[in-house]
Amino acid sequence: MGKPTGFIEIERQGLSSLPPAERISNYQEFTLPPEDEVLAEQAARCMDCGIPFCHQGCPVNNIIPDWNDLVYRGEWRRALEVLHSTNNFPEFTGRICPAPCEESCTLNITDQPVTIKNVERSIAEHGWREGWITPEPAQDKTGKTVAVVGSGPAGLACAQQLARVGHEVTVFEKSGNPGGLLRYGIPDFKLEKHIVERRIDQMCKEGVTFRTDCHVGVDVAAAELMADFDAVVLAGGSEKPRDLEVPGRDLDGVHFAMPFLNQQNLRNEGKAIDQAQAISAEGKHVVVIGGGDTGSDCIGTSNRQGALSVTQLEILAKPPEMEDKALTWPDWPLKLRTSSSQEEGCERDWSIATKRFEGEDGHVTGIEIVRLEWETDEAGRMTMKEVEDSETRLKADLVLLAMGFLHPVAEGLLADLGVGLDGRGNVAADTDSYGTSLDKVFAAGDMRRGQSLVVWAIREGRQCARAVDEYLMGRSDLPR
């Protein structure tokens, strides 16, 4: 390593951010990029640890120690080459990945981990700023055609890899612009859309064709894809949300989270929203049910829309402030985390179940909740029971259900294809061939593995591309 004692001499320094009161006035990213000198110091904290467990923690197996060392030495272009060898879109993951690599950092056993995520993002931005990231079109064409259904991170990664080895790739996207979850699910304050657009532009120049406003299974028959393409990749999302079937669920003002987030991203694009369908937190008491990333995004969006109050409820027990590293490292630990959106203002409560929604004139006005106790049964499973006489009521003008997603929507494309599903309702395919029950049909990302992280989607898209290339050509030089 460039500085063997860096982890002893240098303290961890994360990204600085604009104060909450300032950043909630708009939908722009609010983190402040550090100077190159600061990043070089942070990269110097990477230890010569012998076995880099960060490789295990990172789903795309980023070669983290190598590019940390190169950043420390000021060799930014070489660092970018190493980073791109495993990750097509490091500027995405450098913004929105929860960084399991940092939890696996060897330095995290007794100290604070290396700021891997910030270094990754900065390497990518350095590459864009210097003009090092350019289209990489294939020198020779194979004559093979591939349809990729879905332009989220899995579809994009798969399409880019396949185009770069000479296949003619067409990406089908049901929405108005490519990007999937990156564009229409993740708020702009976490990922501004010009960050996505510059990669789309790169891919177009590499020969990828995007067909937007084209819902396969609705606008285009599944049979048409099977007839027109040599291979088909199913890379849509896990879009079936988990519902909360309690009395009052049908009241106006109780919505799933994704339409709420999607509408605000469309507004930020300058698109008009049908007022009859509009969902807004302005001037309302908002309750978000669900404690994950989607719930956090609802909090940040609600505060920016001008909510009077935001309360977030989680059915699980409150996690510990700190994990027991002797038991959890290098795996992802259960511990209390506070997102940037939660810092901006909300009340949080745990071990809460919703009993019913209350309303007047057909619109929600409140929620009846009850406190829970979690216990371990004889089989070691966690079970819950209601705390006696703990019922209470929360005022609510808007309720957002952010309790996760069950599986992809089966109606339409999947039903028309007749593709096999696994026991959870996802498209059945393994992580070797990525092949489905149908010849020449492959699946990757959330449609195959279920709701997961952007970084897992990129990994699966890349691995699926190699599998498709092998199927079409008999061999492949693409990495896994």
Phi, psi and omega in degrees: 000155182295324180226092185300333181259013184299321183291342178273321189272334191246132177273152177297136177226111180277185179290143171273154182226156171295150179297148183308318183299331180276319187284335181282003177276354180207181183249021181274157174299147189236003176279149183254118183295134179283163176291155180301325181295321179294317180296321178299320177295317180295320177295331180291345178286345180298124185277154169276072194273359177084299177245102183282093182295345176301331177299319179291320182291332183273119180301329178268005178057045175306142181273071195295311181301325182295311182282339170297314180297320180293322177296317178303323181276357180082012182266070187294322183292319177295323177299320179296319179297317179294318181296317180290342180293341181238346188218117180291330189227065183294338177288338173285305182295329177292349177254317194242356178286140177287358174064060173299338177300323181290325176294332180271356181301133181300325178296338181288350180295317185236356185217196175270138184291166174296146179281065186300314184300317181292321178295318179302310180300319184290325176299314180297314180294326175299318180296319177294318183296322183274355180078021180278338180268109184228165177300146179234068182292152179292143178286328182229145178261145181269341185083359179269146182242140181228132172258128175247118182263110182112129183245031170285191185299325178292313180297319180295314181297317179297314182297317181295317179298316182292322178295324183288345175256011168103004178277152175273112188248130174241125179257126179259128182227126183287337181272179187285338180221154179290159176133335179057229180303325182300324183267320190250353180251317183275128182297154181298330182289348172260328182209099178293144192284343175293338176294322177286318186297325181291331174287321177300317178299317177301316182292322176300319180287344176271357175107001178285134177258130177252126174248102182265171186052037185226097184269107180292131187098347177236297180276330179231130181288144177301324180298329180294319177296317181297328181279327190266345187235151179283337177208149180232129178248123176268108185230031177285181184267175171267089196257001179274108186282152174285127183262169178236097187269086177232163177305137180090003182300332184275003179293145173296141181100356174253114189226155167290155186291319190296319175300323178298312180291319180300317182298320181292323176296323176294319176301318180295335175281351184091012181275144178278140178253132176302118185299333178292336181253000187291140175241121182222145178265358186301125177069022185238156169271114188255134172242124177255123180256111183130131188256012183270197183298319180296318176299319178297320178297324177295323178297309181299320179291319180298317179295323179288333178279349177098037177295146176288322177204155177226128176237133179245128181247139179230132182286333181281164179289156179295128181290163176292154179299320180228147177278162171270097187297332179296335180263330189256324184298139006265017182278166179293120185268154171273114177205164182289125177237143178239118182281167177298325179291322177294326176297332184284348174132107171190158172264133181243141177216147184240166181056049182237131174244144178269126180270317181193158171261137179252152182203168175226137179052036175084002182242141182296139177233345181188172180229134171266124183236165178220145179276148183244155168244134179255131181227160177259125181277183184296334179273001180085008180269145178281130177233155182238151173216150182286140176281126184299136177060032180254007180296142175208175184234139174246139174287137181207122173261341179215127178241129180243121182269111183233058188257017177097184186231145187271313186183172177294159176288122184279328182297141179095242188304305186295319179294319180296321179290327186074028182288147181289143178245156176272185184294343179262359180092007175273162176293126183282121176196147180269179183260018174254296180270339186056014180279144178266191178288351181252139176299138177066011176248128183238162180219143181207158177082205185299331179295333180264314188262350186092178183306128183204198184267156176303320183293326174292323178297318178298315178303310183294323178299318179294314181293323178296322179301318178296318180297319179294318179298318176297319180297318184282324189247351182087346179201169179206141173261000179290144179284159171264000000 
